[in-house]
Amino acid sequence: MIYAGSCHCGAVRFEVDAPADLEVERCNCSICTKSGFLHLIVPASKFRLLSGHDCLTTYTFNTATARHSFCKHCGIKPFYTPRSNPDGVDVNVNCLDGTPASVKIVEFDGQNWEQNAHSLAHKSREP
């Protein structure tokens, strides 16, 4: 199914192809905990930025592999390029406009990222 999503102010709008029933990760690392991000990692081909490219700014830290995209106006991070899946896109389920049929939340130990990242590697592969 196609989900529409946006940042808080609506300047950044996107679509993502994902199942009706979602399985997403809640990570306990410092940035995810503070931002309340629920991770829906998809192949890049399943994500479309519709508007607001010029409204995005990027934050990187540590290895600078992950590229956290924020709206310059409202500060919301609706999606980013994750370090675990640099060939994919990680959408914040909290930024989807509609409500998925169901959302199963799986806890991910991002505080011990190096030991656990391998469990996410398959998420950006094409089905």
RAMO-V532884 format. One record per backbone hydrogen bond with DSSP energy under -1.0 kcal/mol. NH is the residue of the N-H (numbers start at 1). CO is the residue of the C=O. Records with the same first field share a line. If there is no record, write none. Layout:
NH=CO + CO
This chain:
3=16
5=14
6=95
7=12
13=51
14=5
15=48
16=3
17=46
18=1
22=102
24=104
25=39
26=106
28=108
33=29
34=30
35=31
36=32
37=32
39=25
40=91
42=89
44=87
46=43
47=44
48=15
50=13
51=13
55=52
56=53
57=70
59=68
64=61
67=81
68=59
69=79
70=57
71=76
72=55
75=71
80=90
81=67
88=85
89=42
90=80
91=40
92=78
93=38
95=92
96=93
97=4
101=20
102=20
104=22
106=24
108=26
110=108
113=110
117=113
119=116
120=117
123=120
125=122
